[in-house]
């Protein structure tokens, strides 16, 4: 019986991932408002009630897609390796901008649900509040490791700098979407991070290239 329950759980997780993948593709190609749950269910090969068992509404789907994007970004950051030379954290942030630029459709969805997260009554509000707090703390921790290595200035508020980096990243993604992809997201992100590097490196004032 226990084995059967584990098997059912695994099947449920696999189906959930298939639904999220199909929803991401549909939302990206057809638009969130023009996509129905029935279409997503057909793409997965299940019934609409089978889909709503996992995700009762389209908003639940959108929220899960945003959560998965947070998880992917976090896993990339946690796996980052490299010398603690004062630019490692900045390079991780740049690599995330490169990832986002490779997924313009997901970027549009993220911007869409970010706007909803501003409403305290939205289900997205708690997710974004918790994840942004955690991400800011993790980025600050990355910076502090480079402070401890002697590469970064010890007299700065790295929690505030982490929040600034998140704000710039999100703002550039919004502008990318509004410009219909004309904004150079990676180039603008690199320029910001290189300017930041010159102000936080212990060596100070030197022009830094993250290319």
N, C-alpha and C positions, 0 to 999 in steps of 0.2 A: 504493500500500500504506500509506504514512504517513497519507494522508488517511483511509483506512478505519479505521486504528487510532485516530485522533483521534475519528472518528465513534463508534466503539464505546465509547471512554472517556467521551464526552459522554452517550451513552445509558445507560451504567452509572451515572454520577453522578445523572442524572435519575431512574433507577429507585430508586437508593438513597434519594434524598430522598422519593420517593413512599412507599417502605416506612416511613421514619421518620415521615412524616405520618400514615399509616394506623395505625401502631403507637401513636403518641401518642393518637390519637382512641380507639382500642380500649382502651388501658390506662386512659384517663380515664373512659370510659363504662361499661366492664365490669369494670375492676379488673385489675391486673397478673397476679395468680395465676389468674384465671378466663379469661384470654385465651390462645388457642393460636396457634402460628405458622401453622397451616393457615388460621385465620380471617383473620389479617393478609394472608396470601398471596392469599386470595380477594378481599379488599377491593382489593388492588392489581391483581388480574387476572393473577397469575402462579402457578406451581406452588410447592409448599412447598420442593422442592429448589432452585428458582430463588431463593427468599428466603434459604435457608440458605447459598447461595453468597456472599451479602453479609454475612449475620449468622447465624452457626452456631447461636446459642441466644438465648433471650429476654433473658438477661442482657447479651449483646452489644448487643442493641437498646436496652435500658434505659441502658446506658453511653453509647451514641451519642446518645441523646436528651439526656442530661445534658451531654455535650460540646457539643452544638449550643446548649443554653441558655447555657452559658458564653460561646460565641462571639457569640451575639446580644447578651448583656449587655455584652461587651467592645466590640463595634462601636458600640453606643449611647454608651458612655462616650467612645470615641475621637472620635466625631463631635460631642461637646458643644462648644457655643460659648457665649460670654458674657463679660462683664467679669470680670476677676480682682479681685473685690471682697471676697473672703473667704468668699463663700457659693456660688461656682460648683460646687465639688466636692461640697458638701452637697446642692445641687439635683440634681446628676447622680445621687447615691445615692438621693435621694427619687424621682426619675423611674424608677429601676430597681425600687423597691418598688411603684410604681404599675403598672409592666409586669407584675410578678409577680402582683399582685392581680387583674389582668385574665385570668390564666391559672391558675386554681386547680387544674385537673387536672394541669398540668405541675408545679405546686408540690408536689403530693402525690408525684409520681414522683421529684422531686428529693430530697425528704425521705427517701423510701424508699432510694434509692441512696446518699444521704449516710451512712445507718446502715451500709451494707455497706462503705463506704470506710474505716471505722475498722479493718477487718480487713486487716492487712498482706498477706495472701494473696489478697485480692480484687483483680480487675482494676481496680476503681474506685479503689483506694488510690493508685496512682501518678498517675492522672488528677487526682484531687482535690488531692493533695499538690503537684503541679506547678502547677495552675491557681490554687490559693489563694496560693502563693508569688508568682506572677506578678501576680495581682490586687492583693494587698497592696502590692507594689512600685509598681504603676501608680497606685493611689489615693494613696500617699505622694508620688509624683512630682507628681500634681495639686495636692496640698496645698502642696508646696514651691514650685511656680510662684506660688502666692498669697502665700507667705512672701516670695518675691523681689519681688513687686509692692508689698510693704509693707502688705498687708491682714491677714496672720496673724502671730501671735507666732512669733519665731524660736527660742525656747528650749524647744520641745516636741519629743517623739519622735513624728514623724508616721508612722513605720512601725508603731509600737505603736498609734497612734490608728486607722490603717487596719485593723489586725487587729481592733480593738474594733468598728469599724463592720461588718465582715464577720460577727463573732460575733453582734452584735445582730440583724442582718438574718436570718441563718440561724436564730437562736433564735426570732424572731418568726414565721418561716415554719413552724417546727415547731409552735409554739403555735396558729397559724392552723389547721393541719391537725387538731390534736388537739381544737380547739374546734369542728370541723366548719364552719368559715367564719364563726364568730360574732365572732372577734377583728377589730378594726379595724386591719388590717395597715398601711395607709397612715397613719392617724392616729397610731399608736404610733411608726412610723418617723419621722414628722415631729416628734413631741414629743422623741424622742431627739436628732435632728439639730439641733433648735433649742436644746436645752440644751447640746449640744456647741459650737454656734456661739458662745454667750456666753462660753465658756471659752477659745476659741482665737483669736477676733478680737483684733486689736491694740488696738482701741478698748476692748474688755473690758467685761464686766458688763451690756452693753445687751441687752434682750430682742429677739431676732431672730425675724421671721416668715418662714417659707418657703412660705407659702400662695400 
